[in-house]
Amino acid sequence: MVVGGIVSPVQSQPVHPRTAPVPVPPEVSGTAPWAGSPPLDNESTHYSPFVELDRAAWARLAESMEQPLNQDDVDRLRGIGEHLSLEEVAQVYLPLSRLLNIYVENAARLRSATNDFLGGTTRRTPFIIGVAGSVAVGKSTTARVLQEMLRRWSSTPRVELVTTDGFLYPNAELRRRGMMDRKGFPEAYDRRRLLRFVSEVKSGRPEVPAPVYSHVKYDIMPNERFVVRRPDVLILEGLNVLQPARVREDGTAGLALSDFFDFSIFVDAKSSHIEQWYVDRFMRWRHGAFANPEAYFHQYSRLSDQQAVAQATDIWKRINGPNLRENIQPTRSRARLVMSKDDDHSVSRVLLRKV
């Protein structure tokens, strides 16, 4: 089940962080966050496609950079019940924004070199970042913070954020297919429409409309559109953005969303922690979004504490938990970068795929 709030993109004046040479990240021994994957490099025994850094090592990569956000920014960007502080921004998101800036600038250099090789000129197309993770893990906050941070780099002042919620089938169609309890599962999305949207953005089309989803109505808004107008960066955030391509009946494979990504991030945590965060968020929504008489889940606002915990736990056990185990968690090893969270929502380590 997809239940949450939508934060409209916020325009801000570019304030460029003072950059400094970024040291080569040290490789810190440890195990990858998915079962069965090899541990980080240990020269005498093991090799891994990822470099793993604990929080302290990751934070040191941005020690000489200025903090671009203030407390008001953090309060505005923080999700319900999530841990986000100025310290978290400085130690986690500032190094990440610098890393992404390196990727963006080198993509521009590669495009220029390719143009020279081909003897022609192609326009710059948006750098696309996919952000994946479970319901309630904090991926929306991660996406919003990155949008705000990347806007403050001189090379990426125009950053747009689109969630895949808008590409869910309308409730009427989900009911027709008997899939209302599968909302958030891969089959509940208009995959073809989503692929077409990302393809058109990456192709450099001047204006590409995206459908809008209302978390109050719990449905697509039929007469609303968000238009993406050739930004420097597009952040695409959603549960299933790292799903592999589907295999057709004839054995051939189609396109995957990640085929169009220049960078991808998976926000990770223990499933028991995510379940608790979901229940906590549900409890807060009773007096927030659910209190709106027009809200789809308004009936939940009248539940007692005990009833609300039972309802949230039931939704998790039947819908969100299985979706995490069956569809979302298996895609984390496809990400370029994995952010692992502790039980207080703070990021404790980062794994970055080697180049």
Steps between C-alpha positions, in 0.01 A plus 500: 500500500630841412398758760690824549524870427612686193733794536499736205838588353637813667684759299812640659779733403821313419753527779812319390684297762870564527655196345827341592694205361323186606729231644480147370258319733668238718369148477368388835463128552153366569213309348263616231142560618346222295516130574727297282704793369877497544653729762704808421852463371738328730823467305583162647160332467199671344404740223183703454363732231424754776708733711355521851541800726372543851338831590817657636703416189221622271460826694872578472460531123319832547679640805628803309166584338256760627155398626255633237177447697367657818261373767194636319601304190539181702163544672332550162664197340465253787241224458251403770678325786836499325842588633643791305729756658760749387760247613342231279501738205865591555624146563287303252339716234779751444750228398229337289419824319871549428526145364197557277650828381813308396285255302301782335811693396672190365187404305525842333866437417413160354226654286743762371763236418237286327388799292862558397535135405179498295572836344159635597312666780232361728323702765549432864226278639390480864713301742255251651530371857281214622421478874352170619399347832209377708193685616594701814878454459553869424569496126271800441696707753825386339370610159384839629829570676699405191283725287569791732873426522557447128324827415778680682773374272576732208484215248152382605276794597188340349408178681156341476354225717234256379356209699378184332175518701353699211549199274283269708187389321194702613295338777218422257738296285656329803152402622412368155811282512444397863831661602414766761691298762798483262551876487874561505582159349667514156187384316297793640698750289445602140849384416476587132399858578778534756762368259376737230522795741859425602602427141362833379675690780830326425455564128497874566136574421432864604183425698394165644181480710473270802174400671436620855402279794311624806578330830189661646273355231721189469456522125624656177379856440354471147523869409843577648843473344853584609709605202872424492678758286846369416662540846868454574410212731186290539458300821256211459392362836297186555469153645582309185726722290779238505283212381670299224351484152211263449562188296246452223333171413740454209797527738607851400533779755361850480637820644549569870464846654859474620614480136443877495664576837837670533511426873284302742459495878339238723393609850536191719416393856401187691144399418409499871607863527305598189188329634526699823552824305190421295289439810633818664421701186151353479436610859609857419284511189189434708525858625641635174412389147232253614319772698401670173132410438581465129783255563459149361607359838299743713337208684837416654505834685226368730691190610632461853875466546469124539280470190732723297808294587312182409382649169845629402662168594243311294563721195873442539468123536262462204633759256812704574706224660447248218566769238827586673613137517383391156564804283689787661776340707625279215579812294740667742809333354412668169558847648812707445490607866334349807424710810451281809301641792496421870182472706489878556490574123861624501729375223773280649690387190521544125589249231612635163541283194853510363556664163 
